[in-house]
Amino acid sequence: MAVPIRTAVATLCAGLAATLCTTAPAHAERHDQTWTVSEAPRAPRARISLDETTGALSLSVTRGGRTVIDPSPVGIVTEQADLSRGLHLVRRKDRRVEERYRTRSGKRLERRVRMNETRLSFATSAGARLDLVVRASADGVAYRYVLPAGHGDVLGEASAFNLPADADAWLGTYRVDNEGQFNQYTAATAPTGEYSAQALFATEGGYTLLAESDLTGAYSGARLAHDQGTGTYRVKLADDRVHTDGTLATPWRAMITGDLATVTRSTFTDDLAPASQVADASWIRPGTVLWTWLAGGKEAGQSLAAQKAYVDYAAERHWPYEAVDAGWYFKSDAWDTTDPDWQTDSWLPQLVDYARAKGVGIVVWIHQRDLDTPEERAQWLPTLERWGVRGVKIDFMNSEAQPMLQWYDAILKDTAAHHLMVDFHGSTIPKGIQRTWPQVMTMEGVGGEEKRTNTAAHLTTLPFTRNVIGSMDFTPGAFQRVGLRPDSDAAEAGLAVVYESGLQMFAGTPASYDARPLARAFFDQVPAAWDDTRLLAGRPGQEAVLARRSGDRWFLGGVYAGAARTAEVPLSVGPGRWLVETVRDGADGLVQDRRVLRGGDSLSVDVVANGGFAGIACPWHPGITTCYR
């Protein structure tokens, strides 16, 4: 018989002291059990409490003794049992998690994981079992549920996050394509509704970004449900019933925690994810991409002649890739894909050969409906590999329900097997996927350049929300969309650094680049993989200035919301003297400035209203005159 999900959580305990072992009761009249997990004394600390009366679990997080997450309900409900109450401890097991891994894209390529893990095993009086696994690192806390075989389908979670009512909150209204706008509220004043699981809060303990990791077709995607007037954000699954078979480990419920710089450069969701499933990743190569869809859609030129011209431009600029978007295979409805020679009806193989001779790789758009069965994938993917296509941009999944997540599981294995890099559009967000499947170079899941409703405040919030989770296909560089984008030309150039993407899709037209030679020259320099990332200055909704290192050069990008100003940015890129070249907005177009500064000096840049800048800093020595190579 199905067990209803418990809706009231008022009985959950709060504010109990703890250690890794069960401690003495906080009050003489109670005998609640408590445990804490942390990676270091000043790092985020999780406190798990078991209420002696109800047998309900709660989890809170502090940092430096200050509140991050108030005591919040923890638990899960299945067909067989309500595992959010009536629990007692069976055993506890602790272990240290230390790993090193290397990625093909992201904020930095070399990663090191240091976490402490506590696994608390609970049971009900009827013998139903629940393991709560909690991990803590220097930049976050996460937990997941592990259930033994025979638990039946999952009906929902009791999981929630209780924030102080007055905590600042930056929230995106939930959409199935994850393309909502981020807006600022307080935790309690946010309107009643559903929000993206990537929610940012500021409390006395610092910033906390809620997130999810290791989401697969074994489970269901999460969103946050909120009632105005409370600081509670409940986990709501995309499916009313999650079908399970055997042992279940749910996705991690992650809280990335620290000062804003720590949250921005965190790789916590990747660190929680399983190791790479691709043994040889040498074929996976990030890079910048000429993408012309926003230059006029299909009218931009879905023909061999037009696409050859785009390839010529990418080759001239030394941009590694050119993307062919929707429209190139509309004739496929008439193709007989059972014929071994069906691909001869397409001009794409000729384009791939032409581009290869010029050192340019081709990425092609394809609709998810054309890859949604094993038979279709067996037709398309080997063919694209045989043609020499380097990557696929798969669009319109628009779901985080379990059946679609199972499709993701299949397409990830198949694209890896056929050496195709992937850009998912109309999609979920990364959630650790790029560690496990490194051919995923980027994902949309963002209110990006295509949207005509973006605000400068939204642009300055994304580095602290969506892009923290993983690579983000915002598609910057649409200089031709004057009046349709909220930022200045210099800010638009800077977005190529502010936003990280393993395939950085430049959304402008060749004519718009040629009309802005300083932006074009900057784009020529920008890589798509980084050795390190630092936040130089920022406040969500107001400003974001990031530095990303490639080799011995730091690339700088800044975007601002609001009035014109002279920005003062600390050049926190290391000791020594640096040649700094910046591109800013001038009275008659873009202007370039050069100066020599010491690490830690203030970099002054004049910024127009809703403007920004782009720049490069390289080690200075006598005789060096530019960082451009």
For each residue, the residues with C-beta under 8 A, 3 or more apart:
1:
2: 79 155
3: 77 78 79 80 81 82 155
4: 77 82 155
5: 77 82 155 156 158
6: 9 75 77 82 84 85 158
7:
8: 11
9: 6 12 56 73 158 160 232
10:
11: 8 51 53 54 56
12: 9 49 51 54 56 57 58 71 72 73
13: 16 32 49 50 51 56 58 71
14: 49 58 60 70 71
15: 26 60 71
16: 13 26 32 34 47 49
17: 23 26 34 47
18: 23 34 35 36 47 48 49
19: 23 35 36
20: 35 36 37 94 118
21: 35 92
22: 33 34 35 89
23: 17 18 19 34
24:
25: 28 30 31 32
26: 15 16 17 30 32 34
27: 30
28: 25
29:
30: 25 26 27 52
31: 25 52
32: 13 16 25 26 49 50 51 52
33: 22 49 50 52 89
34: 16 17 18 22 23 26 47 48 49 50
35: 18 19 20 21 22 47 48 92 118 120
36: 18 19 20 45 46 47 48
37: 20 45 46 48 116 117 118 134 135 136 141
38: 41 43 44 45 46 116 136
39: 43 44 114 115 116 136 137 138
40: 43 138
41: 38
42: 63 64
43: 38 39 40 63 136 137 138 139
44: 38 39 61 62 63 68 136 137 138 139 140 141 205 255 257 258
45: 36 37 38 61 62 63 136 141
46: 36 37 38 59 60 61 134 136 141 143
47: 16 17 18 34 35 36 59 60 61 62 71
48: 18 34 35 36 37 57 58 59 74 118 120 132 134
49: 12 13 14 16 18 32 33 34 57 58 59 60 71
50: 13 32 33 34 55 56 57 87 88 89 122
51: 11 12 13 32 54 55 56 57 58
52: 30 31 32 33 55
53: 11
54: 11 12 51 85 86
55: 50 51 52 85 86 87 88 124
56: 9 11 12 13 50 51 73 75 84 85 87
57: 12 48 49 50 51 73 74 75 84 87 122 132
58: 12 13 14 48 49 51 71 72 73 74
59: 46 47 48 49 69 71 72 74 134 143
60: 14 15 46 47 49 67 68 69 70 71 72
61: 44 45 46 47 68 69 141 205 208 255 257
62: 44 45 47 65 66 67 68 205
63: 42 43 44 45 66 68 205 206 257 258
64: 42 205
65: 62
66: 62 63 203 204 205 206
67: 60 62 70 164 203 204 205
68: 44 60 61 62 63 203 205 206 208 255 257
69: 59 60 61 72 161 162 163 208 255
70: 14 60 67 162 163 164 231
71: 12 13 14 15 47 49 58 59 60 162
72: 12 58 59 60 69 159 160 161 162 232
73: 9 12 56 57 58 84 158 159 160
74: 48 57 58 59 84 132 143 158 159
75: 6 56 57 82 83 84 85 87 130 157 158 159
76: 83 84 130 145 147 154 156 157 158 159 250
77: 3 4 5 6 81 82 83 84 154 155 156 157 158
78: 3 81 83 147 151 152 153 154 155
79: 2 3 151 152 153 155
80: 3 128 150 151 152
81: 3 77 78 124 126 128 151
82: 3 4 5 6 75 77 85 86
83: 75 76 77 78 87 122 124 128 130 145 147
84: 6 56 57 73 74 75 76 77 158
85: 6 54 55 56 75 82
86: 54 55 82 124 125
87: 50 55 56 57 75 83 122 123 124 130
88: 50 55 122 123 124 125
89: 22 33 50 92 120 121 122
90: 121 122 123 129
91: 120 121
92: 21 35 89 118 119 120 121
93: 118 119 121
94: 20 116 117 118 119
95: 116 117 119
96: 115 116 117
97: 113 114 115 116 117 135
98: 112 113 114 115
99: 112 113 271 275
100: 110 111 112 113
101: 111 113 275 276 435
102: 109 110 111
103: 106 109 111 270 434 435 438
104: 109 281 284 285 286 438 439 441 502 529
105: 109 286 434 438 441 442 471 500 501 502 528 529
106: 103 109 267 270 434 470 471 500 502 529 530
107: 265 267 500 530 532 533 548
108: 111 265 267 530 531 532 533
109: 102 103 104 105 106 529 530 531
110: 100 102 531
111: 100 101 102 103 108 267 270 271
112: 98 99 100
113: 97 98 99 100 101 137 271
114: 39 97 98 137 138
115: 39 96 97 98 135 136 137 271
116: 37 38 39 94 95 96 97 135 136 137
117: 37 94 95 96 97 133 134 135 136
118: 20 35 37 48 92 93 94 133 134
119: 92 93 94 95 131 132 133 134 146
120: 35 48 89 91 92 131 132 133 134
121: 89 90 91 92 93 129 130 131
122: 50 57 83 87 88 89 90 129 130 131 132
123: 87 88 90 127 128 129 130
124: 55 81 83 86 87 88 127 128
125: 86 88
126: 81
127: 123 124
128: 80 81 83 123 124 151
129: 90 121 122 123 147 148 151
130: 75 76 83 87 121 122 123 145 146 147
131: 119 120 121 122 145 146 147
132: 48 57 74 119 120 122 143 144 145 146
133: 117 118 119 120 143 144 145 146 249
134: 37 46 48 59 117 118 119 120 141 142 143
135: 37 97 115 116 117 141 142 143 252 272
136: 37 38 39 43 44 45 46 115 116 117 140 141 142
137: 39 43 44 113 114 115 116 140 141 268 271
138: 39 40 43 44 114 258 262
139: 43 44 256 257 258 262 263 266 268
140: 44 136 137 254 255 256 257 258 266 268
141: 37 44 45 46 61 134 135 136 137 254 255 257
142: 134 135 136 213 252 253 254 255 268 272
143: 46 59 74 132 133 134 135 252 253
144: 132 133 214 249 250 251 252 253
145: 76 83 130 131 132 133 157 248 249 250
146: 119 130 131 132 133 247 248 249 250
147: 76 78 83 129 130 131 151 244 247 248
148: 129 151 247
149: 246 247
150: 80
151: 78 79 80 81 128 129 147 148 154 244 248
152: 78 79 80 244
153: 78 79 241 242 243 244
154: 76 77 78 151 157 219 220 237 241 242 244 248 250
155: 2 3 4 5 77 78 79 240 241 242
156: 5 76 77 236 237 240
157: 75 76 77 145 154 235 237 250
158: 5 6 9 73 74 75 76 77 84
159: 72 73 74 75 76 234 235 253
160: 9 72 73 232 233 234 235
161: 69 72 210 224 232 233 255
162: 69 70 71 72 231 232
163: 69 70 167 169 187 201 203 231 232 233
164: 67 70 167 187 203 204 231
165: 186 187 188 230 231
166: 186 187 188
167: 163 164 186 187 201 202 203 231
168: 184 185 186 187 201 202
169: 163 184 185 186 187 190 199 200 201 202
170: 182 183 184 199 200 201 461 464 465 540 541
171: 182 183 185 190 195 196 199 200
172: 178 180 181 182 183 195 196 198 199 447 465 466
173: 180 181 183 193 194 195 196
174: 178 180 193 194 195 196 223 224
175: 178 179 180 196
176: 398 399 400
177: 398 426 427 444 445
178: 172 174 175 196 427 428 429 444 445 446 466
179: 175 444 445 446 447 448 451
180: 172 173 174 175 196 447
181: 172 173 447 451 453 454 455 458
182: 170 171 172 447 457 458 461 462 465 466 540 541
183: 170 171 172 173 457 458
184: 168 169 170 457 461 540 541
185: 168 169 171 189 190 191
186: 165 166 167 168 169 189 190
187: 163 164 165 166 167 168 169 190 201 231 233
188: 165 166 228 229 230 231
189: 185 186 228
190: 169 171 185 186 187 193 195 226 228
191: 185 228
192: 226 227 228
193: 173 174 190 225 226
194: 173 174 223 224 225 226 236
195: 171 172 173 174 190 199 223 224 225 226 233
196: 171 172 173 174 175 178 180 199 223 224
197: 210 211 212 221 222 223 224 235
198: 172 209 210 211 429 465 466 468 469
199: 169 170 171 172 195 196 209 210 224 233 465
200: 169 170 171 207 208 209 210 263 461 464 465 540
201: 163 167 168 169 170 187 207 208 209 210
202: 167 168 169 206 207 208
203: 66 67 68 163 164 167 206 208
204: 66 67 164
205: 44 61 62 63 64 66 67 68 208 257
206: 63 66 68 202 203 257 258 259 260 262 263
207: 200 201 202 257 258 259 260 262 263 464
208: 61 68 69 200 201 202 203 205 255 256 257 263
209: 198 199 200 201 255 256 257 263 266 464 465 468 469
210: 161 197 198 199 200 201 224 233 253 254 255 256
211: 197 198 254 255 256 268 269 431 468 469
212: 197 215 221 222 251 252 253 254 269 431
213: 142 251 252 254 268 269 270 272 273 431 432
214: 144 249 251 252 272 273 274 431 432 436
215: 212 219 221 222 251 400 405 428 431 432 433
216: 219 251 405 408 409
217: 402 403 405 406 407 408 409
218: 244 248 249
219: 154 215 216 237 242 248 250 251 402 405
220: 154 237 238 239 242 400 401 402 405
221: 197 212 215 237 238 400 401 405 428
222: 197 212 215 235 236 237 238 251 253 400
223: 174 194 195 196 197 235 236 238 400
224: 161 174 194 195 196 197 199 210 233 234 235 236
225: 193 194 195 233 234 235 236
226: 190 192 193 194 195 230 232 233 234
227: 192 230 232
228: 188 189 190 191 192
229: 188
230: 165 188 226 227
231: 70 162 163 164 165 167 187 188
232: 9 72 160 161 162 163 226 227
233: 160 161 163 187 195 199 210 224 225 226
234: 159 160 224 225 226
235: 157 159 160 197 222 223 224 225 253
236: 156 194 222 223 224 225
237: 154 156 157 219 220 221 222 240 242
238: 220 221 222 223 399 400 401 402
239: 220 242 401 402
240: 155 156 237
241: 153 154 155
242: 153 154 155 219 220 237 239 402
243: 153 402
244: 147 151 152 153 154 218 248
245:
246: 149
247: 146 147 148 149
248: 145 146 147 151 154 218 219 244
249: 133 144 145 146 214 218
250: 76 144 145 146 154 157 219
251: 144 212 213 214 215 216 219 222 431
252: 135 142 143 144 212 213 214 269 272 432
253: 142 143 144 159 210 212 222 235
254: 140 141 142 210 211 212 213 268 269 272
255: 44 61 68 69 140 141 142 161 208 209 210 211
256: 139 140 208 209 210 211 263 266 268 269 468
257: 44 61 63 68 139 140 141 205 206 207 208 209 262 263
258: 44 63 138 139 140 206 207 261 262 263 266
259: 206 207 262 263
260: 206 207 263 264 464 535 538 539 540
261: 258 264 265 534 535 538
262: 138 139 206 207 257 258 259 265 266
263: 139 200 206 207 208 209 256 257 258 259 260 266 464 468
264: 260 261 463 464 468 533 535 538 546
265: 107 108 261 262 533 534 535
266: 139 140 209 256 258 262 263 269 468
267: 106 107 108 111 270 271
268: 137 139 140 142 211 213 254 256 271 272
269: 211 212 213 252 254 256 266 272 273 430 431 432 469 470
270: 103 106 111 213 267 273 430 432 434 435 470
271: 99 111 113 115 137 267 268 435
272: 135 142 213 214 252 254 268 269 432
273: 213 214 269 270 431 432 433 435 436
274: 214 277 432 435 436
275: 99 101 435 436
276: 101 279 281 435 436 437 438
277: 274 412 413 416 436 437
278: 281 284 416 437 438 439
279: 276
280: 283
281: 104 276 278 284 438 439
282:
283: 280 419
284: 104 278 281 421 438 439 441
285: 104 320 361 390 421
286: 104 105 441 502 503 504 527 528 529
287: 319 320 321 361 503 504 527 528
288: 319 320 321 496 503 504 506 523 526 527 528
289: 314 319 320 321 322 323 363 503 504 505 506
290: 310 313 314 317 319 321 322 323 506 510
291: 294 322 323 325 475 505 506 507
292: 295 296 300 301 310 323 325 509
293: 297 300 323 325 326 507
294: 291 297 449 450 475 478 480 481 507 508
295: 292 300 480 507 508 509 512
296: 292 299 300
297: 293 294 300 325 326 327
298: 302 325 326 327
299: 296
300: 292 293 295 296 297 306 325 509
301: 292 305 306 307 309 310
302: 298 306 307 324 325 326 327 328
303: 306 307 347
304: 307 308 347 350 351
305: 301 308 309
306: 300 301 302 303 309 310
307: 301 302 303 304 310 311 322 324 328 351
308: 304 305 311 312 351 354
309: 301 305 306 312 313
310: 290 292 301 306 307 313 314 322 510
311: 307 308 314 315 322 351 354 355 358 360 362
312: 308 309 315 316 358
313: 290 309 310 316 317 510
314: 289 290 310 311 317 319 320 321 322 355 360
315: 311 312 318 319 355 358 359 360
316: 312 313
317: 290 313 314 513 520 523 524
318: 315 524
319: 287 288 289 290 314 315 322 360 506 523 524
320: 285 287 288 289 314 359 360 361
321: 287 288 289 290 314 360 361 362 363 390 391 503
322: 289 290 291 307 310 311 314 319 355 360 361 362 363
323: 289 290 291 292 293 362 363 364 365 393 505
324: 302 307 328 348 351 362 363 364 365
325: 291 292 293 297 298 300 302 328 365 393
326: 293 297 298 302 365 367 395
327: 297 298 302 330
328: 302 307 324 325 346 347 348 364 365
329: 332 346 348 366
330: 327 333
331: 334 335 345 346
332: 329 335 337 346 370
333: 330
334: 331 345
335: 331 332 339 342 345
336: 339 342
337: 332 342 379
338: 342
339: 335 336 342
340:
341: 344
342: 335 336 337 338 339 345
343: 346 348 349 383 387
344: 341
345: 331 334 335 342
346: 328 329 331 332 343 349
347: 303 304 328 350 351
348: 324 328 329 343 351 352 362 364 387 389
349: 343 346 352 353 387 388
350: 304 347 353 354
351: 304 307 308 311 324 347 348 354 355 362
352: 348 349 355 356 362 387 388 389
353: 349 350 356 357 388
354: 308 311 350 351 357 358
355: 311 314 315 322 351 352 358 360 361 362
356: 352 353 359 360 361 388
357: 353 354
358: 311 312 315 354 355
359: 315 320 356
360: 311 314 315 319 320 321 322 355 356
361: 285 287 320 321 322 355 356 390 391
362: 311 321 322 323 324 348 351 352 355 388 389 390
363: 289 321 322 323 324 389 390 391 392 393 421 423 503
364: 323 324 328 348 384 389 391 392 393
365: 323 324 325 326 328 392 393 395
366: 329 370 371 380 392 393 394 395
367: 326 370 371 394 395 396
368: 371 372 394 395 396 397 407 426
369: 372 396
370: 332 366 367 376 380
371: 366 367 368 376 377 380 381 394 411
372: 368 369 376 407
373: 376 377
374: 377 378 410
375: 378 379
376: 370 371 372 373 379 380
377: 371 373 374 380 381 410 411 414
378: 374 375 381 382
379: 337 375 376 382 383
380: 366 370 371 376 377 383 384
381: 371 377 378 384 385 392 414 415 417 418 420
382: 378 379 385 386 418
383: 343 379 380 386 387
384: 364 380 381 387 389 392 418 420
385: 381 382 388 389 418 419 420
386: 382 383
387: 343 348 349 352 383 384
388: 349 352 353 356 362 385
389: 348 352 362 363 364 384 385 392 420
390: 285 321 361 362 363 420 421
391: 321 361 363 364 420 421 422 423 441 503
392: 363 364 365 366 381 384 389 415 420 421 422 423
393: 323 325 363 364 365 366 422 423 424 425
394: 366 367 368 371 397 411 422 423 424 425 427
395: 326 365 366 367 368 424 425 426
396: 367 368 369 425 426
397: 368 394 404 407 408 424 426 427 428
398: 176 177 426
399: 176 238 403 404
400: 176 215 220 221 222 223 238 404 405 428
401: 220 221 238 239 404 405
402: 217 219 220 238 239 242 243 405 406
403: 217 399 406 407
404: 397 399 400 401 407 408
405: 215 216 217 219 220 221 400 401 402 408 409 428
406: 217 402 403 409 410
407: 217 368 372 397 403 404 410 411
408: 216 217 397 404 405 411 412 428 433
409: 216 217 405 406 412 413
410: 374 377 406 407 413 414
411: 371 377 394 407 408 414 415 422
412: 277 408 409 415 416 422 433 436 437 439 440
413: 277 409 410 416 417
414: 377 381 410 411 417 418
415: 381 392 411 412 418 420 421 422 439
416: 277 278 412 413 419 420 437 439
417: 381 413 414
418: 381 382 384 385 414 415
419: 283 385 416 439
420: 381 384 385 389 390 391 392 415 416 439
421: 284 285 363 390 391 392 415 439 440 441 502 503
422: 391 392 393 394 411 412 415 437 439 440 441
423: 363 391 392 393 394 441 442 443 444 473 503 505
424: 393 394 395 397 427 428 440 442 443 444 445
425: 393 394 395 396 443 444 473
426: 177 368 395 396 397 398 444
427: 177 178 394 397 424 443 444 445
428: 178 215 221 397 400 405 408 424 431 443 445
429: 178 198 443 445 446 466 469 470
430: 269 270 433 434 440 443 445 469 470 471
431: 211 212 213 214 215 251 269 273 428 469 470
432: 213 214 215 252 269 270 272 273 274 435 436 470
433: 215 273 408 412 430 436 437 440 443 470
434: 103 105 106 270 430 437 438 440 470 471 502
435: 101 103 270 271 273 274 275 276 432 438
436: 214 273 274 275 276 277 412 432 433
437: 276 277 278 412 416 422 433 434 440
438: 103 104 105 276 278 281 284 434 435
439: 104 278 281 284 412 415 416 419 420 421 422
440: 412 421 422 424 430 433 434 437 443 471 502
441: 104 105 284 286 391 421 422 423 471 501 502 503
442: 105 423 424 471 472 473 501 502 503 504 505
443: 423 424 425 427 428 429 430 433 440 470 471 472 473
444: 177 178 179 423 424 425 426 427 448 472 473
445: 177 178 179 424 427 428 429 430 466 472
446: 178 179 429 462 466 467 472 473 474
447: 172 179 180 181 182 451 453 454 458
448: 179 444 451 472 473 474 475
449: 294 454 474 475 476 477 478 481 485 507
450: 294 475
451: 179 181 447 448 454
452: 484
453: 181 447
454: 181 447 449 451 458 459 485 486
455: 181 458 459 486 561
456: 459 460 486 487 559 560 561 562 610
457: 182 183 184 460 461 541 542 561
458: 181 182 183 447 454 455 461 462 486
459: 454 455 456 462 486 487 491 495 544 559 561
460: 456 457 463 538 539 540 541 542 543 544 559 560 561
461: 170 182 184 200 457 458 464 465 540 541
462: 182 446 458 459 465 466 467 472 474 499 544
463: 264 460 467 468 498 499 535 538 544 546
464: 170 200 207 209 260 263 264 461 467 468 538 540 544
465: 170 172 182 198 199 200 209 461 462 468 540
466: 172 178 182 198 429 445 446 462 469 472
467: 446 462 463 464 470 471 472 499 500
468: 198 209 211 256 263 264 266 463 464 465
469: 198 209 211 269 429 430 431 466
470: 106 269 270 429 430 431 432 433 434 443 467
471: 105 106 430 434 440 441 442 443 467 500 501 502
472: 442 443 444 445 446 448 462 466 467 499 500 501
473: 423 425 442 443 444 446 448 501 503 505
474: 446 448 449 462 495 499 501
475: 291 294 448 449 450 478 505 506 507
476: 449 492 493 495 496 499 504 506 507
477: 449 492 493 495 496 506 507 508 513 519 523
478: 294 449 475 481 484 485 492 507 508 512
479: 482 489 492 508 509 512 513 515 516 519
480: 294 295 508 509 511 512
481: 294 449 478 484 485
482: 479 485
483:
484: 452 478 481
485: 449 454 478 481 482 492
486: 454 455 456 458 459 610
487: 456 459 491 492 495 559 610 611 612
488: 491 492 585 608 609 610 611 612
489: 479 492 493 516 519 585 589 590
490: 493 494 519 583 584 585 590 607 608 611 612 613 614
491: 459 487 488 494 495 558 559 560 585 610 611 612 613
492: 476 477 478 479 485 487 488 489 495 519 612
493: 476 477 489 490 496 516 518 519 522 523 557 583 590 612 613 614
494: 490 491 497 498 556 557 558 559 612 613 614 615
495: 459 474 476 477 487 491 492 498 499 557 559 612
496: 288 476 477 493 499 504 506 522 523 526 557 614
497: 494 526 546 547 548 555 556 557 614
498: 463 494 495 544 545 546 557 558 559 612
499: 462 463 467 472 474 476 495 496
500: 105 106 107 467 471 472 530 533 548
501: 105 441 442 471 472 473 474 504 505 528
502: 104 105 106 286 421 434 440 441 442 471 528 529
503: 286 287 288 289 321 363 391 421 423 441 442 473 528
504: 286 287 288 289 442 476 496 501 526 528
505: 289 291 323 423 442 473 475 501
506: 288 289 290 291 319 475 476 477 496 513 523
507: 291 293 294 295 449 475 476 477 478
508: 294 295 477 478 479 480 512 513
509: 292 295 300 479 480 512 513
510: 290 310 313 513 514
511: 480 514 515
512: 295 478 479 480 508 509 515 516
513: 317 477 479 506 508 509 510 516 519 520 523
514: 510 511 517 520
515: 479 511 512
516: 479 489 493 512 513 519 520 589 590
517: 514 520 521
518: 493 521 522 583 590 591 592
519: 477 479 489 490 492 493 513 516 522 523 583 590 614
520: 317 513 514 516 517 523 524
521: 517 518 524 525 628
522: 493 496 518 519 525 526 583 614 616
523: 288 317 319 477 493 496 506 513 519 520 526
524: 317 318 319 520 521 628
525: 521 522 555 616 627 628 629
526: 288 496 497 504 522 523 555
527: 286 287 288 530 550 555
528: 105 286 287 288 501 502 503 504
529: 104 105 106 109 286 502 550
530: 106 107 108 109 500 527 533 548 549 550
531: 108 109 110 549 550 551
532: 107 108 548 549
533: 107 108 264 265 500 530 546 547 548 549
534: 261 265 546 547 548 549 572 573
535: 260 261 264 265 463 538 544 545 546 547
536: 545 546 547 556 558 569 570 571 572
537: 543 544 545 558 567 569 570
538: 260 261 264 460 463 464 535 542 543 544 545 546
539: 260 460 542 543
540: 170 182 184 200 260 460 461 464 465 544
541: 170 182 184 457 460 461 561
542: 457 460 538 539 560 561 562
543: 460 537 538 539 558 559 560 561 567
544: 459 460 462 463 464 498 535 537 538 540 558 559
545: 498 535 536 537 538 556 557 558 559 567 569
546: 264 463 497 498 533 534 535 536 538 556 557 558
547: 497 533 534 535 536 554 555 556 572 573 617
548: 107 497 500 530 532 533 534 554 555 557
549: 530 531 532 533 534 552 553 554 555 573
550: 527 529 530 531 553 555
551: 531
552: 549 618 619
553: 549 550 616 617 618 627
554: 547 548 549 573 578 616 617 618
555: 497 525 526 527 547 548 549 550 614 615 616
556: 494 497 536 545 546 547 569 580 582 603 613 614 615 616 617
557: 493 494 495 496 497 498 545 546 548 612 613 614 615
558: 491 494 498 536 537 543 544 545 546 567 569 605 607 612 613 614
559: 456 459 460 487 491 494 495 498 543 544 545 611 612
560: 456 460 491 542 543 565 567 607 610 611 612
561: 455 456 457 459 460 541 542 543 610
562: 456 542 565 609 610
563: 609
564: 606 607 608 609 611
565: 560 562 606 607
566: 604 605 606 607
567: 537 543 545 558 560 604 605 606 607 613
568: 602 603 604
569: 536 537 545 556 558 602 603 604 605
570: 536 537 600 601 602 603
571: 536 578 580 597 598 599 600 601 602 603 617
572: 534 536 547 599 600
573: 534 547 549 554 578 599 617
574: 599
575: 598 599 600
576: 598 599 619 620
577: 596 597 598 599 619 620 621
578: 554 571 573 596 597 598 599 617 618 619 620
579: 594 595 596 617 618 619 620 624 625 626 627
580: 556 571 594 595 596 597 603 615 616 617
581: 592 593 594 615 616 617 626 627 628
582: 556 592 593 603 605 613 614 615
583: 490 493 518 519 522 590 591 592 613 614 615
584: 490 590 591 593 605 606 607 611 613
585: 488 489 490 491 589 590 591 606 607 608 611 613
586: 589 590 591
587:
588:
589: 489 516 585 586
590: 489 490 493 516 518 519 583 584 585 586
591: 518 583 584 585 586
592: 518 581 582 583
593: 581 582 584 605
594: 579 580 581 625 626
595: 579 580
596: 577 578 579 580 620
597: 571 577 578 580 601 603 617
598: 571 575 576 577 578 601
599: 571 572 573 574 575 576 577 578
600: 570 571 572 575
601: 570 571 597 598
602: 568 569 570 571
603: 556 568 569 570 571 580 582 597 615
604: 566 567 568 569
605: 558 566 567 569 582 584 593 613
606: 564 565 566 567 584 585
607: 490 558 560 564 565 566 567 584 585 611 612 613
608: 488 490 564 585 611
609: 488 562 563 564
610: 456 486 487 488 491 560 561 562
611: 487 488 490 491 559 560 564 584 585 607 608
612: 487 488 490 491 492 493 494 495 498 557 558 559 560 607
613: 490 491 493 494 556 557 558 567 582 583 584 585 605 607
614: 490 493 494 496 497 519 522 555 556 557 558 582 583
615: 494 555 556 557 580 581 582 583 603
616: 522 525 553 554 555 556 580 581 627 628
617: 547 553 554 556 571 573 578 579 580 581 597 627
618: 552 553 554 578 579 624 627
619: 552 576 577 578 579 624
620: 576 577 578 579 596 624
621: 577 624
622:
623:
624: 579 618 619 620 621
625: 579 594
626: 579 581 594
627: 525 553 579 581 616 617 618
628: 521 524 525 581 616
629: 525
